[in-house]
Amino acid sequence: MEDLPVHVMVDILSRLPVKTIIHCKSVCKKLLDLVSDSYFVNLHLSRSPVGLMIYHYSEKELMGHLKMRVLKWVEVKDEVNHHNLHHDPVMSLDLNLSPIFQDSQILLMGSVNGLICLWQVCAKIDNIYICNPITREYMILPRQQYHGKGYAINVHCFGVSLLSHEYKVIRIFQRVLILPLNPTSSLSSSSQPSLLEAEVYTLGTGQWRSLGHVPYKINGFHGPYLNGHAHWSIVVDQDSLEEIYAFDFDKETFKLFPSPPVETIQGSRFHFRTLAVLKGCLCQSDTFDSQFTMWVMKEYGVKKSWEKEVIIKKSISPSIDWLMSGPIYPIERLNDGTIFMVYYQDKLLIYSPKGRTIANSELFDNCVSGMPYCPSFLKLQNFESERVYVF
């Protein structure tokens, strides 16, 4: 092996399974240096198949007081005639190994080039982390500059600039303004105006920068990243021509983004809307109490390219009555149209296009959330001015 030219060794190593590459790092210093080199990291990333990253947690207390909080990388085998999910327990990352993650809620905010953005929420902590489950490194971003009073709903997205290749986290604070009400006024608490402010953090700079006011109120806690942009579904605004809002990571500007045709169902008691990226296409899912639909944007940024590809009516499949009672988050699509979805942070589901059926994968028996994940050996230590920790 040592007699081979360096470029041949790098080419061979980049094609090996991630677990094998990790073992190679422990063989000798030469292999360690090769795997740590930026050229190898980029080559391996270009060849890494997209899988799933599942955040698996249990509400039951373990070992006295700790609750199970584990990141599990699931490989997706997408062959011509069959597909399956494979999870190697050795590749799991137990967040309880670090005391700062214990006894708190963790939300997945997105993944770019093998790095994952985590949002930690509990009574006295509101932190954002960047983590690489493969290298087992993580960093804590500085506390945000928000100094407002009262309750604020926060929205995030993690992405990378296409021109500068800088990794950034965008965060929007949505704070409800409590105004004194005139007894004769028709203004209700639900229609109280909100103060929306945005900030952006560039990894390696050590500080947040204010982006000023944001005009539209956003649904959910995070948005998908695609083509250098963050995407969020916005609360319906009579003055808005579209129902999707985008952030350009290069220009650091906001804009309305072409959305699919507005769909309403008379008599529906609720409407859940989520955005996702499947096979490089932006998708919008709409869940009513009588049906679930999914729109796919075939050509990025072109409004006319939206197509409705999935329709599941409760009348056709009464056995999935429970499915229409909460938001559904599509996370990956296979070549035959099979879709993996997370239901209400509770179940990992598999949608089959042939019979238009949805089944519980039963791969995880406790609460889950998930997203597409491409493993990478990108080291967080490459970002200057950041303090890096290891699990």
Contacts in CASP RR format, 6 or more apart in sequence:
PFRMAT RR
TARGET T0000
AUTHOR 0000-0000-0000
METHOD contacts of the structure
MODEL  1
MEDLPVHVMVDILSRLPVKTIIHCKSVCKKLLDLVSDSYFVNLHLSRSPV
GLMIYHYSEKELMGHLKMRVLKWVEVKDEVNHHNLHHDPVMSLDLNLSPI
FQDSQILLMGSVNGLICLWQVCAKIDNIYICNPITREYMILPRQQYHGKG
YAINVHCFGVSLLSHEYKVIRIFQRVLILPLNPTSSLSSSSQPSLLEAEV
YTLGTGQWRSLGHVPYKINGFHGPYLNGHAHWSIVVDQDSLEEIYAFDFD
KETFKLFPSPPVETIQGSRFHFRTLAVLKGCLCQSDTFDSQFTMWVMKEY
GVKKSWEKEVIIKKSISPSIDWLMSGPIYPIERLNDGTIFMVYYQDKLLI
YSPKGRTIANSELFDNCVSGMPYCPSFLKLQNFESERVYVF
1 9 0 8 1.000
2 30 0 8 1.000
4 12 0 8 1.000
6 34 0 8 1.000
9 34 0 8 1.000
10 34 0 8 1.000
10 37 0 8 1.000
10 39 0 8 1.000
10 40 0 8 1.000
10 43 0 8 1.000
11 43 0 8 1.000
13 21 0 8 1.000
13 24 0 8 1.000
13 31 0 8 1.000
13 34 0 8 1.000
13 35 0 8 1.000
13 40 0 8 1.000
13 44 0 8 1.000
14 40 0 8 1.000
14 43 0 8 1.000
14 44 0 8 1.000
14 47 0 8 1.000
15 47 0 8 1.000
16 24 0 8 1.000
18 48 0 8 1.000
18 91 0 8 1.000
18 134 0 8 1.000
18 375 0 8 1.000
19 88 0 8 1.000
19 90 0 8 1.000
19 91 0 8 1.000
21 35 0 8 1.000
21 44 0 8 1.000
21 377 0 8 1.000
22 134 0 8 1.000
24 31 0 8 1.000
24 35 0 8 1.000
25 31 0 8 1.000
25 32 0 8 1.000
25 35 0 8 1.000
25 36 0 8 1.000
26 32 0 8 1.000
34 40 0 8 1.000
35 377 0 8 1.000
36 377 0 8 1.000
36 379 0 8 1.000
38 382 0 8 1.000
40 377 0 8 1.000
41 376 0 8 1.000
41 377 0 8 1.000
41 378 0 8 1.000
41 379 0 8 1.000
44 376 0 8 1.000
44 377 0 8 1.000
45 113 0 8 1.000
45 114 0 8 1.000
45 374 0 8 1.000
45 376 0 8 1.000
45 377 0 8 1.000
45 378 0 8 1.000
48 374 0 8 1.000
48 375 0 8 1.000
48 376 0 8 1.000
49 75 0 8 1.000
49 76 0 8 1.000
49 374 0 8 1.000
50 76 0 8 1.000
50 332 0 8 1.000
50 372 0 8 1.000
50 373 0 8 1.000
50 374 0 8 1.000
51 73 0 8 1.000
51 74 0 8 1.000
51 75 0 8 1.000
51 76 0 8 1.000
51 332 0 8 1.000
51 372 0 8 1.000
51 373 0 8 1.000
51 374 0 8 1.000
52 73 0 8 1.000
52 74 0 8 1.000
52 76 0 8 1.000
52 85 0 8 1.000
52 331 0 8 1.000
52 332 0 8 1.000
52 340 0 8 1.000
52 370 0 8 1.000
52 371 0 8 1.000
52 372 0 8 1.000
52 373 0 8 1.000
53 71 0 8 1.000
53 72 0 8 1.000
53 73 0 8 1.000
53 74 0 8 1.000
53 108 0 8 1.000
53 111 0 8 1.000
53 116 0 8 1.000
53 133 0 8 1.000
53 370 0 8 1.000
53 371 0 8 1.000
53 372 0 8 1.000
53 373 0 8 1.000
54 71 0 8 1.000
54 72 0 8 1.000
54 73 0 8 1.000
54 74 0 8 1.000
54 87 0 8 1.000
54 348 0 8 1.000
54 364 0 8 1.000
54 368 0 8 1.000
54 369 0 8 1.000
54 370 0 8 1.000
55 69 0 8 1.000
55 70 0 8 1.000
55 71 0 8 1.000
55 72 0 8 1.000
55 106 0 8 1.000
55 108 0 8 1.000
55 368 0 8 1.000
55 369 0 8 1.000
55 370 0 8 1.000
56 68 0 8 1.000
56 69 0 8 1.000
56 70 0 8 1.000
56 71 0 8 1.000
56 72 0 8 1.000
56 364 0 8 1.000
56 366 0 8 1.000
56 367 0 8 1.000
56 368 0 8 1.000
57 67 0 8 1.000
57 68 0 8 1.000
57 69 0 8 1.000
57 70 0 8 1.000
57 106 0 8 1.000
57 366 0 8 1.000
57 367 0 8 1.000
57 368 0 8 1.000
58 67 0 8 1.000
58 68 0 8 1.000
58 366 0 8 1.000
58 367 0 8 1.000
59 67 0 8 1.000
59 366 0 8 1.000
59 367 0 8 1.000
60 67 0 8 1.000
60 68 0 8 1.000
61 67 0 8 1.000
62 68 0 8 1.000
65 102 0 8 1.000
65 103 0 8 1.000
66 96 0 8 1.000
66 102 0 8 1.000
66 103 0 8 1.000
67 96 0 8 1.000
67 102 0 8 1.000
67 103 0 8 1.000
68 96 0 8 1.000
68 366 0 8 1.000
69 94 0 8 1.000
69 95 0 8 1.000
69 96 0 8 1.000
69 101 0 8 1.000
69 102 0 8 1.000
69 106 0 8 1.000
70 92 0 8 1.000
70 93 0 8 1.000
70 94 0 8 1.000
70 95 0 8 1.000
71 92 0 8 1.000
71 93 0 8 1.000
71 95 0 8 1.000
71 116 0 8 1.000
71 131 0 8 1.000
71 133 0 8 1.000
72 87 0 8 1.000
72 91 0 8 1.000
72 92 0 8 1.000
72 93 0 8 1.000
72 364 0 8 1.000
73 87 0 8 1.000
73 88 0 8 1.000
73 91 0 8 1.000
73 92 0 8 1.000
73 133 0 8 1.000
73 134 0 8 1.000
73 373 0 8 1.000
73 375 0 8 1.000
74 85 0 8 1.000
74 86 0 8 1.000
74 87 0 8 1.000
74 363 0 8 1.000
75 85 0 8 1.000
75 86 0 8 1.000
75 87 0 8 1.000
75 88 0 8 1.000
76 83 0 8 1.000
76 85 0 8 1.000
76 86 0 8 1.000
76 332 0 8 1.000
76 334 0 8 1.000
76 340 0 8 1.000
77 83 0 8 1.000
77 84 0 8 1.000
77 85 0 8 1.000
77 86 0 8 1.000
78 334 0 8 1.000
78 335 0 8 1.000
80 335 0 8 1.000
83 334 0 8 1.000
83 336 0 8 1.000
83 338 0 8 1.000
85 361 0 8 1.000
85 363 0 8 1.000
87 363 0 8 1.000
91 133 0 8 1.000
93 131 0 8 1.000
93 133 0 8 1.000
93 136 0 8 1.000
93 391 0 8 1.000
94 391 0 8 1.000
95 101 0 8 1.000
95 106 0 8 1.000
95 391 0 8 1.000
96 102 0 8 1.000
97 391 0 8 1.000
98 138 0 8 1.000
98 389 0 8 1.000
98 391 0 8 1.000
100 120 0 8 1.000
100 127 0 8 1.000
100 140 0 8 1.000
101 120 0 8 1.000
103 122 0 8 1.000
104 120 0 8 1.000
104 121 0 8 1.000
104 122 0 8 1.000
104 125 0 8 1.000
105 120 0 8 1.000
105 121 0 8 1.000
105 122 0 8 1.000
106 118 0 8 1.000
106 119 0 8 1.000
106 120 0 8 1.000
106 121 0 8 1.000
107 118 0 8 1.000
107 119 0 8 1.000
107 121 0 8 1.000
107 221 0 8 1.000
107 222 0 8 1.000
107 369 0 8 1.000
108 116 0 8 1.000
108 117 0 8 1.000
108 118 0 8 1.000
108 222 0 8 1.000
108 369 0 8 1.000
108 370 0 8 1.000
108 371 0 8 1.000
109 117 0 8 1.000
109 118 0 8 1.000
109 119 0 8 1.000
109 128 0 8 1.000
109 156 0 8 1.000
109 157 0 8 1.000
109 158 0 8 1.000
109 169 0 8 1.000
109 221 0 8 1.000
109 222 0 8 1.000
110 116 0 8 1.000
110 117 0 8 1.000
110 157 0 8 1.000
110 158 0 8 1.000
110 222 0 8 1.000
110 223 0 8 1.000
110 224 0 8 1.000
110 225 0 8 1.000
110 371 0 8 1.000
111 117 0 8 1.000
111 158 0 8 1.000
111 371 0 8 1.000
111 372 0 8 1.000
111 373 0 8 1.000
111 374 0 8 1.000
112 158 0 8 1.000
112 159 0 8 1.000
112 160 0 8 1.000
112 167 0 8 1.000
112 225 0 8 1.000
113 160 0 8 1.000
113 374 0 8 1.000
113 376 0 8 1.000
113 378 0 8 1.000
114 132 0 8 1.000
114 134 0 8 1.000
114 373 0 8 1.000
114 374 0 8 1.000
114 375 0 8 1.000
114 376 0 8 1.000
114 378 0 8 1.000
115 130 0 8 1.000
115 131 0 8 1.000
115 132 0 8 1.000
115 158 0 8 1.000
115 167 0 8 1.000
115 376 0 8 1.000
115 378 0 8 1.000
115 380 0 8 1.000
116 130 0 8 1.000
116 131 0 8 1.000
116 132 0 8 1.000
116 133 0 8 1.000
116 158 0 8 1.000
116 373 0 8 1.000
117 128 0 8 1.000
117 129 0 8 1.000
117 130 0 8 1.000
117 131 0 8 1.000
117 156 0 8 1.000
117 158 0 8 1.000
117 169 0 8 1.000
118 128 0 8 1.000
118 129 0 8 1.000
118 130 0 8 1.000
118 131 0 8 1.000
118 138 0 8 1.000
119 127 0 8 1.000
119 128 0 8 1.000
119 129 0 8 1.000
119 154 0 8 1.000
119 156 0 8 1.000
119 221 0 8 1.000
119 222 0 8 1.000
120 126 0 8 1.000
120 127 0 8 1.000
120 128 0 8 1.000
120 129 0 8 1.000
126 143 0 8 1.000
126 144 0 8 1.000
126 154 0 8 1.000
127 140 0 8 1.000
127 141 0 8 1.000
127 143 0 8 1.000
128 140 0 8 1.000
128 141 0 8 1.000
128 156 0 8 1.000
128 169 0 8 1.000
128 171 0 8 1.000
128 201 0 8 1.000
129 138 0 8 1.000
129 139 0 8 1.000
129 140 0 8 1.000
129 141 0 8 1.000
130 138 0 8 1.000
130 139 0 8 1.000
130 141 0 8 1.000
130 158 0 8 1.000
130 167 0 8 1.000
130 169 0 8 1.000
130 203 0 8 1.000
130 380 0 8 1.000
131 137 0 8 1.000
131 138 0 8 1.000
131 139 0 8 1.000
132 138 0 8 1.000
132 376 0 8 1.000
132 378 0 8 1.000
132 379 0 8 1.000
132 380 0 8 1.000
133 375 0 8 1.000
134 375 0 8 1.000
134 376 0 8 1.000
134 377 0 8 1.000
135 377 0 8 1.000
135 378 0 8 1.000
135 379 0 8 1.000
135 380 0 8 1.000
136 390 0 8 1.000
136 391 0 8 1.000
137 379 0 8 1.000
137 380 0 8 1.000
137 381 0 8 1.000
137 388 0 8 1.000
137 389 0 8 1.000
137 390 0 8 1.000
137 391 0 8 1.000
138 380 0 8 1.000
138 388 0 8 1.000
138 389 0 8 1.000
138 390 0 8 1.000
138 391 0 8 1.000
139 203 0 8 1.000
139 380 0 8 1.000
139 383 0 8 1.000
139 386 0 8 1.000
139 387 0 8 1.000
139 388 0 8 1.000
139 389 0 8 1.000
140 387 0 8 1.000
140 389 0 8 1.000
141 169 0 8 1.000
141 201 0 8 1.000
141 206 0 8 1.000
141 208 0 8 1.000
142 201 0 8 1.000
142 206 0 8 1.000
142 207 0 8 1.000
142 208 0 8 1.000
144 171 0 8 1.000
144 173 0 8 1.000
144 199 0 8 1.000
144 208 0 8 1.000
145 199 0 8 1.000
145 208 0 8 1.000
145 210 0 8 1.000
146 152 0 8 1.000
146 173 0 8 1.000
146 197 0 8 1.000
146 199 0 8 1.000
148 173 0 8 1.000
148 175 0 8 1.000
149 175 0 8 1.000
150 175 0 8 1.000
150 176 0 8 1.000
150 178 0 8 1.000
151 175 0 8 1.000
151 176 0 8 1.000
152 173 0 8 1.000
152 174 0 8 1.000
152 175 0 8 1.000
152 176 0 8 1.000
153 173 0 8 1.000
153 174 0 8 1.000
153 175 0 8 1.000
153 221 0 8 1.000
154 171 0 8 1.000
154 172 0 8 1.000
154 173 0 8 1.000
154 174 0 8 1.000
154 221 0 8 1.000
155 171 0 8 1.000
155 172 0 8 1.000
155 174 0 8 1.000
155 218 0 8 1.000
155 220 0 8 1.000
155 221 0 8 1.000
155 222 0 8 1.000
155 223 0 8 1.000
155 232 0 8 1.000
156 169 0 8 1.000
156 170 0 8 1.000
156 171 0 8 1.000
156 172 0 8 1.000
156 221 0 8 1.000
156 222 0 8 1.000
156 223 0 8 1.000
157 169 0 8 1.000
157 170 0 8 1.000
157 222 0 8 1.000
157 223 0 8 1.000
157 224 0 8 1.000
157 225 0 8 1.000
157 230 0 8 1.000
157 231 0 8 1.000
157 232 0 8 1.000
157 247 0 8 1.000
158 167 0 8 1.000
158 168 0 8 1.000
158 169 0 8 1.000
158 225 0 8 1.000
159 167 0 8 1.000
159 168 0 8 1.000
159 169 0 8 1.000
159 170 0 8 1.000
159 225 0 8 1.000
159 228 0 8 1.000
159 230 0 8 1.000
159 249 0 8 1.000
160 166 0 8 1.000
160 167 0 8 1.000
160 168 0 8 1.000
160 225 0 8 1.000
160 228 0 8 1.000
160 249 0 8 1.000
161 168 0 8 1.000
161 228 0 8 1.000
161 249 0 8 1.000
161 250 0 8 1.000
162 227 0 8 1.000
162 228 0 8 1.000
162 249 0 8 1.000
162 250 0 8 1.000
163 250 0 8 1.000
164 250 0 8 1.000
166 202 0 8 1.000
166 203 0 8 1.000
166 249 0 8 1.000
167 202 0 8 1.000
167 203 0 8 1.000
167 383 0 8 1.000
168 200 0 8 1.000
168 201 0 8 1.000
168 202 0 8 1.000
168 203 0 8 1.000
168 249 0 8 1.000
169 200 0 8 1.000
169 201 0 8 1.000
169 203 0 8 1.000
170 198 0 8 1.000
170 199 0 8 1.000
170 200 0 8 1.000
170 211 0 8 1.000
170 230 0 8 1.000
170 247 0 8 1.000
170 249 0 8 1.000
171 198 0 8 1.000
171 199 0 8 1.000
171 200 0 8 1.000
171 201 0 8 1.000
171 208 0 8 1.000
172 196 0 8 1.000
172 197 0 8 1.000
172 198 0 8 1.000
172 214 0 8 1.000
172 218 0 8 1.000
173 195 0 8 1.000
173 196 0 8 1.000
173 197 0 8 1.000
173 198 0 8 1.000
173 199 0 8 1.000
174 194 0 8 1.000
174 195 0 8 1.000
174 196 0 8 1.000
174 217 0 8 1.000
174 218 0 8 1.000
175 194 0 8 1.000
175 195 0 8 1.000
175 196 0 8 1.000
175 197 0 8 1.000
176 192 0 8 1.000
176 193 0 8 1.000
176 194 0 8 1.000
177 192 0 8 1.000
177 193 0 8 1.000
177 194 0 8 1.000
177 195 0 8 1.000
178 192 0 8 1.000
179 187 0 8 1.000
179 192 0 8 1.000
179 193 0 8 1.000
181 187 0 8 1.000
194 217 0 8 1.000
196 213 0 8 1.000
196 214 0 8 1.000
196 215 0 8 1.000
196 216 0 8 1.000
196 217 0 8 1.000
196 218 0 8 1.000
197 210 0 8 1.000
197 211 0 8 1.000
197 212 0 8 1.000
197 213 0 8 1.000
197 214 0 8 1.000
198 210 0 8 1.000
198 211 0 8 1.000
198 212 0 8 1.000
198 213 0 8 1.000
198 214 0 8 1.000
198 247 0 8 1.000
198 254 0 8 1.000
199 208 0 8 1.000
199 209 0 8 1.000
199 210 0 8 1.000
199 211 0 8 1.000
200 208 0 8 1.000
200 209 0 8 1.000
200 211 0 8 1.000
200 252 0 8 1.000
201 207 0 8 1.000
201 208 0 8 1.000
201 209 0 8 1.000
202 209 0 8 1.000
203 383 0 8 1.000
203 386 0 8 1.000
204 383 0 8 1.000
204 384 0 8 1.000
204 385 0 8 1.000
204 386 0 8 1.000
205 385 0 8 1.000
206 385 0 8 1.000
206 386 0 8 1.000
211 252 0 8 1.000
214 254 0 8 1.000
215 254 0 8 1.000
216 234 0 8 1.000
216 235 0 8 1.000
216 237 0 8 1.000
216 240 0 8 1.000
216 245 0 8 1.000
217 234 0 8 1.000
217 235 0 8 1.000
217 237 0 8 1.000
218 232 0 8 1.000
218 233 0 8 1.000
218 234 0 8 1.000
218 235 0 8 1.000
218 245 0 8 1.000
219 232 0 8 1.000
219 233 0 8 1.000
219 234 0 8 1.000
219 235 0 8 1.000
219 273 0 8 1.000
220 232 0 8 1.000
220 233 0 8 1.000
223 230 0 8 1.000
223 231 0 8 1.000
223 232 0 8 1.000
223 275 0 8 1.000
224 230 0 8 1.000
224 231 0 8 1.000
224 275 0 8 1.000
224 276 0 8 1.000
224 277 0 8 1.000
224 282 0 8 1.000
225 231 0 8 1.000
225 277 0 8 1.000
226 277 0 8 1.000
226 280 0 8 1.000
226 282 0 8 1.000
226 300 0 8 1.000
227 300 0 8 1.000
228 248 0 8 1.000
228 249 0 8 1.000
228 250 0 8 1.000
229 246 0 8 1.000
229 247 0 8 1.000
229 248 0 8 1.000
229 249 0 8 1.000
229 257 0 8 1.000
230 246 0 8 1.000
230 247 0 8 1.000
230 249 0 8 1.000
231 244 0 8 1.000
231 245 0 8 1.000
231 246 0 8 1.000
231 257 0 8 1.000
231 275 0 8 1.000
231 282 0 8 1.000
232 244 0 8 1.000
232 245 0 8 1.000
232 246 0 8 1.000
232 275 0 8 1.000
233 243 0 8 1.000
233 244 0 8 1.000
233 245 0 8 1.000
233 273 0 8 1.000
233 274 0 8 1.000
233 275 0 8 1.000
233 284 0 8 1.000
234 240 0 8 1.000
234 243 0 8 1.000
234 244 0 8 1.000
234 245 0 8 1.000
236 243 0 8 1.000
240 256 0 8 1.000
241 256 0 8 1.000
242 256 0 8 1.000
242 257 0 8 1.000
242 258 0 8 1.000
242 259 0 8 1.000
243 259 0 8 1.000
243 262 0 8 1.000
244 256 0 8 1.000
244 257 0 8 1.000
244 258 0 8 1.000
244 259 0 8 1.000
244 275 0 8 1.000
244 284 0 8 1.000
245 254 0 8 1.000
245 255 0 8 1.000
245 256 0 8 1.000
245 257 0 8 1.000
246 254 0 8 1.000
246 255 0 8 1.000
246 256 0 8 1.000
246 257 0 8 1.000
247 253 0 8 1.000
247 254 0 8 1.000
248 254 0 8 1.000
248 255 0 8 1.000
257 301 0 8 1.000
258 297 0 8 1.000
258 301 0 8 1.000
258 302 0 8 1.000
258 303 0 8 1.000
258 306 0 8 1.000
259 284 0 8 1.000
259 303 0 8 1.000
259 306 0 8 1.000
260 284 0 8 1.000
260 295 0 8 1.000
260 297 0 8 1.000
260 306 0 8 1.000
260 308 0 8 1.000
261 306 0 8 1.000
263 286 0 8 1.000
263 293 0 8 1.000
264 271 0 8 1.000
265 271 0 8 1.000
265 288 0 8 1.000
265 290 0 8 1.000
265 291 0 8 1.000
268 288 0 8 1.000
268 289 0 8 1.000
268 290 0 8 1.000
269 289 0 8 1.000
270 288 0 8 1.000
270 289 0 8 1.000
270 326 0 8 1.000
271 286 0 8 1.000
271 287 0 8 1.000
271 288 0 8 1.000
272 285 0 8 1.000
272 286 0 8 1.000
272 287 0 8 1.000
272 326 0 8 1.000
272 327 0 8 1.000
272 328 0 8 1.000
273 284 0 8 1.000
273 285 0 8 1.000
273 286 0 8 1.000
273 287 0 8 1.000
273 327 0 8 1.000
274 284 0 8 1.000
274 285 0 8 1.000
274 287 0 8 1.000
274 327 0 8 1.000
274 328 0 8 1.000
274 329 0 8 1.000
274 330 0 8 1.000
275 282 0 8 1.000
275 283 0 8 1.000
275 284 0 8 1.000
275 285 0 8 1.000
276 282 0 8 1.000
276 283 0 8 1.000
276 285 0 8 1.000
276 329 0 8 1.000
276 330 0 8 1.000
276 331 0 8 1.000
277 283 0 8 1.000
277 372 0 8 1.000
278 296 0 8 1.000
278 330 0 8 1.000
278 332 0 8 1.000
278 333 0 8 1.000
278 339 0 8 1.000
279 333 0 8 1.000
281 296 0 8 1.000
281 297 0 8 1.000
281 298 0 8 1.000
281 300 0 8 1.000
282 296 0 8 1.000
282 297 0 8 1.000
282 300 0 8 1.000
283 294 0 8 1.000
283 295 0 8 1.000
283 296 0 8 1.000
283 297 0 8 1.000
283 330 0 8 1.000
284 294 0 8 1.000
284 295 0 8 1.000
284 306 0 8 1.000
285 292 0 8 1.000
285 293 0 8 1.000
285 294 0 8 1.000
285 295 0 8 1.000
285 328 0 8 1.000
285 329 0 8 1.000
285 330 0 8 1.000
286 292 0 8 1.000
286 293 0 8 1.000
286 294 0 8 1.000
286 295 0 8 1.000
287 323 0 8 1.000
287 324 0 8 1.000
287 326 0 8 1.000
287 327 0 8 1.000
287 328 0 8 1.000
288 324 0 8 1.000
289 314 0 8 1.000
289 324 0 8 1.000
289 325 0 8 1.000
290 313 0 8 1.000
290 314 0 8 1.000
290 315 0 8 1.000
290 324 0 8 1.000
291 311 0 8 1.000
291 312 0 8 1.000
291 313 0 8 1.000
291 314 0 8 1.000
291 324 0 8 1.000
292 310 0 8 1.000
292 311 0 8 1.000
292 312 0 8 1.000
292 323 0 8 1.000
292 324 0 8 1.000
292 328 0 8 1.000
293 308 0 8 1.000
293 310 0 8 1.000
293 311 0 8 1.000
293 312 0 8 1.000
294 308 0 8 1.000
294 309 0 8 1.000
294 310 0 8 1.000
294 330 0 8 1.000
294 339 0 8 1.000
295 306 0 8 1.000
295 307 0 8 1.000
295 308 0 8 1.000
295 309 0 8 1.000
296 306 0 8 1.000
296 307 0 8 1.000
296 308 0 8 1.000
296 309 0 8 1.000
297 305 0 8 1.000
297 306 0 8 1.000
298 305 0 8 1.000
298 306 0 8 1.000
298 307 0 8 1.000
299 305 0 8 1.000
310 339 0 8 1.000
310 351 0 8 1.000
310 353 0 8 1.000
310 356 0 8 1.000
311 356 0 8 1.000
312 320 0 8 1.000
312 323 0 8 1.000
312 351 0 8 1.000
312 356 0 8 1.000
312 358 0 8 1.000
314 320 0 8 1.000
314 321 0 8 1.000
314 324 0 8 1.000
316 356 0 8 1.000
317 356 0 8 1.000
317 357 0 8 1.000
317 358 0 8 1.000
320 358 0 8 1.000
323 343 0 8 1.000
323 349 0 8 1.000
323 358 0 8 1.000
325 344 0 8 1.000
326 343 0 8 1.000
326 344 0 8 1.000
327 344 0 8 1.000
328 341 0 8 1.000
328 342 0 8 1.000
328 343 0 8 1.000
328 344 0 8 1.000
328 349 0 8 1.000
329 341 0 8 1.000
329 342 0 8 1.000
329 343 0 8 1.000
329 369 0 8 1.000
329 370 0 8 1.000
330 339 0 8 1.000
330 340 0 8 1.000
330 341 0 8 1.000
331 340 0 8 1.000
331 341 0 8 1.000
331 342 0 8 1.000
331 370 0 8 1.000
331 371 0 8 1.000
331 372 0 8 1.000
332 339 0 8 1.000
332 340 0 8 1.000
332 372 0 8 1.000
333 339 0 8 1.000
333 340 0 8 1.000
336 353 0 8 1.000
337 353 0 8 1.000
338 350 0 8 1.000
338 351 0 8 1.000
338 352 0 8 1.000
338 353 0 8 1.000
339 350 0 8 1.000
339 351 0 8 1.000
339 353 0 8 1.000
340 348 0 8 1.000
340 349 0 8 1.000
340 350 0 8 1.000
340 351 0 8 1.000
340 361 0 8 1.000
341 348 0 8 1.000
341 349 0 8 1.000
341 350 0 8 1.000
341 351 0 8 1.000
341 358 0 8 1.000
342 348 0 8 1.000
342 349 0 8 1.000
342 368 0 8 1.000
342 369 0 8 1.000
342 370 0 8 1.000
343 349 0 8 1.000
345 367 0 8 1.000
345 368 0 8 1.000
345 369 0 8 1.000
346 367 0 8 1.000
346 368 0 8 1.000
347 360 0 8 1.000
347 361 0 8 1.000
347 368 0 8 1.000
348 360 0 8 1.000
348 361 0 8 1.000
348 363 0 8 1.000
348 364 0 8 1.000
348 368 0 8 1.000
348 370 0 8 1.000
349 358 0 8 1.000
349 359 0 8 1.000
349 360 0 8 1.000
349 361 0 8 1.000
350 358 0 8 1.000
350 359 0 8 1.000
350 360 0 8 1.000
350 361 0 8 1.000
351 357 0 8 1.000
351 358 0 8 1.000
352 358 0 8 1.000
352 359 0 8 1.000
380 386 0 8 1.000
380 388 0 8 1.000
381 388 0 8 1.000
END
